[in-house]
Amino acid sequence: MPGRKSRKSYVNKQNLKICNPGNHNSNNVNSSSTSKSKSVDELLSLTKDQLRNECRQRGLKMSGTKNELVQRLGNKMTVGLRQEGSITVNGNNVQNHTRTKNHAEQQRKEKERKDRESLVLWRRPLITIEYFVREVFILLSTYGRKILAHQKLVSIGLISVLTLYLLVNSKGPHHHLVQGVYKQLLWCLYWIGLGILSSVGLGTGLHTFLLYLGPHIAQVTLAAYECESLNFPEPPYPDEIVCPNERNPLTITILSIMSKVRLEAMCWGAGTALGELPPYFMARAARLSGIDPEEDDELKELEELERKKNNPGELTLIEKGKVFVEEIVQKVGFFGILACASIPNPLFDLAGITCGHFLVPFWTFFGATLIGKAIIKMHIQKLFVIIAFNESLIEMAIDLLKKVPVVGEKLQVPFKAFLDGQKLKLHKKSVTKVKEAGGNILGSIFEKFVIAMVLYFVISIINSFAQSYHKRIHKKATKINKD
């Protein structure tokens, strides 16, 4: 028995030497594995910032709650120990293979990204239009099936539309009241739609405040000072503005003009708040479903920003602004979102993504956004436009144009003619009877500018949809290869 036991121990030692050549290396691996591995209690004792640093060193995502970071680190350490054991047995082949595979994957993604960015109408028009049509068809079929799945809601909607149609077109004592409500409803929907187009993220976004709401407020302001009244005849207001017969200059104040355009301004602001919901829902769904941030450009940007926060020197000025917005939203909550939504803020998209990623409740996000954009921000913007288009300030600005060297007088003539033409329109019953001289030049330039902006917006939507379809087919192909 002693001989058999010693022979068995000898065989075990020989097997250990074969499996782990070099006792010194084996001890080093085991000691390093033990030093790297930490218990859950040790991880929980670390602060959130320390956990994020640990994740950054291991190449892991740094976003999430403290418990998620602990769980992520625990999984990574287990995988790391297994990888180290395989490296000890098989040399560096496994490690090199992994590095080569990761490098090839990065090269594939980079090539795919460049190919996707080249899908624009002015470079590859035919394939861009084809992909755009295919993406539109997929979206229509997908959302069409989702809508038809809710048969009760569809039935209620169809009945409501039919009832509204009969009320609007049937004659009777109710006709005048229904027509007024219907017209007001269309007017509100028009401005809500323009607000959604301004912030929904389709293509480059259509700057509808600059193109539509701002000029409308400016027109009402100029008409109020010229007509010395705000009781414009309806109709043709709001389609056209004509001065009433009675005048009351004492009623023309900044507050009264703000009250005149309050409905359209608040509807536009509500539309911009609705347009901020897609980034919120996208980030929230990605967080709940565990989608890889690499698969979405906006989530990838958020993840990259989280990584750079540990190295402030790498942040650009815009990225510092985004970090500031993100920190306000995370630390202050409702009032932080309200503060970001209440001022003209081109970085507010990141606030929606941040709120969705950190699972901020819907009504906290949307309530603060709606109050900020539809009430506070719109009053600030209205006030700015009304003060800027005060009659005395406009005339002073036109007089100052004359002092511009060389081209001053040439610039002053069309602007003065345009202003005089606008004033003349207000005192006529029909706009077609008014003939403008030099003012037509500025009017035609602005019309062409609006058309150019709308065309650019449409082109950007086509490009965006084509690139979405490109991402869709490559994502599907990648998934098939993995399976």
C-alpha positions, 0 to 999 in steps of 0.5 A: 500500500505505501508503495502504491500510494507513493507511485500514485503521488509520483504519477500525479506530480508528473501529470501536473508538470505536463499540464503546467510546464514551469512551476514558477509560471504556474505560481505566478499565474495563480498568484496574479489570478488571486490578486485580480479576483475580488469577492463581491463584498470587496467590490461593494466596498468600492465607490462608484467612481472606483468601480468605473475606473476598474471597468475602464481598465478592463475595457468594460462599459462604465455606465449603470448603477453600482450593482450593475457595475459590480455584476459586470466586474464579477463576470469579467473576472471569471472570464479573465481567470478562464482565459489565463488558464487557457493561455498557460496551457496552450501558450500565447496562441489563444491570446493572439487569436483573440487579438487578431479576431478583435482587430478584424472585427474592428476593421470590418465595422470601420469599413461598414461605417465608411460604406454607410456614410458614402450612401448619399444622393450626390455620391451614389444616387441610385443605390441611395434611392433604392435603399430609401424606398426599401426602408420606407416600405419596411417601416410602413409595413412594420408600424402598419401591422402594429397599428392594426394589431390594436383593432379597438383603437383603430376603430375608435379613431376611424369613428372619431374621424368620420364623426368630425367629418359629418359635423364639419360638413353638415349644415345647422345651428352648430355649423358656425361653432364647429367650423371655428373649433375645426379651424382652430384645431387645424391651426394648432396641429399645423404648429405642433407638426412644425415643432415636431419637425424641428426636433424629431431628428429626421435628417438634419432637422427643419429649423421651423422657428427660423423659417415659420414661427419667428417670421409670423411673430415678427409680422404680427409685431410690425402689424400691431405697431403700424395698425395700432391695434391687435383686433385683426379681422378674422378671416383673413387672419391668421392667413393674412393680416389686415388693419382694422378700422378702429385704432387703440394705441394704448393697448399695444404693449409687449405683453399684449403682442405676446398674448396674441401669438401665445397659442401658436407659440405654445403649440410649436413648443409642445411639438418640439417636446414631442420630438424629443421622445424618440431619443428617450424611448430608443435609449430606454429600450436599448438599456432594458434589452441590453443592446450593444452601444456599438450598434447605435451611433447615439448610444456609442457617442454616450458611451464614448463620452462616459469614457472621456469623462475620466480624462477631461483633457481629451474633451472638446468644448462641445463635449464639455457642454454635453458632459455638463448637460448630462451631469445636471440631468443626472444630479438634479433630476426634474429641475435639471431637465427643466433648466436644460429645456427652458433655454435654447440648447442644441445639446438637449438631444443628449438629455433625452438619451441620458434620461432614457439610458438611466431609466428616468420615469417618462412623466418626469422627463416629458413633464419637465421637457413640456413645461420648459419648451412650451411655456418658459422657452417659448416666452423667452423666444417670443420676447426676443423677437418682439423686442427685435422687431419693435418699429423704432428699432427696425427703422433705426437698423435700416438707417444704420445700414446707410453707414456701411462702407461702399454697399450701405446705400445699396442695401438700405434701398431694398430693405426700406422698400420691403418694410414700406411694402409690408406696411402698405399691405396692412392697409389694403383689403386685398394683398393682390392689389398691392405692388411692391418695388424693391421689396420683391427682391428680399421677399423672393430671396427669403422664399428661395431660402425657405425652399432650399432649406426644405429641399435640404431637409428632404435630401437629408431624410432620404440619406438617413433612411438609406443609411438605416437600411444599410445598417439593417441589412449588415446587422442581419448578415452579422447575426446570421454569421454568428448563428 
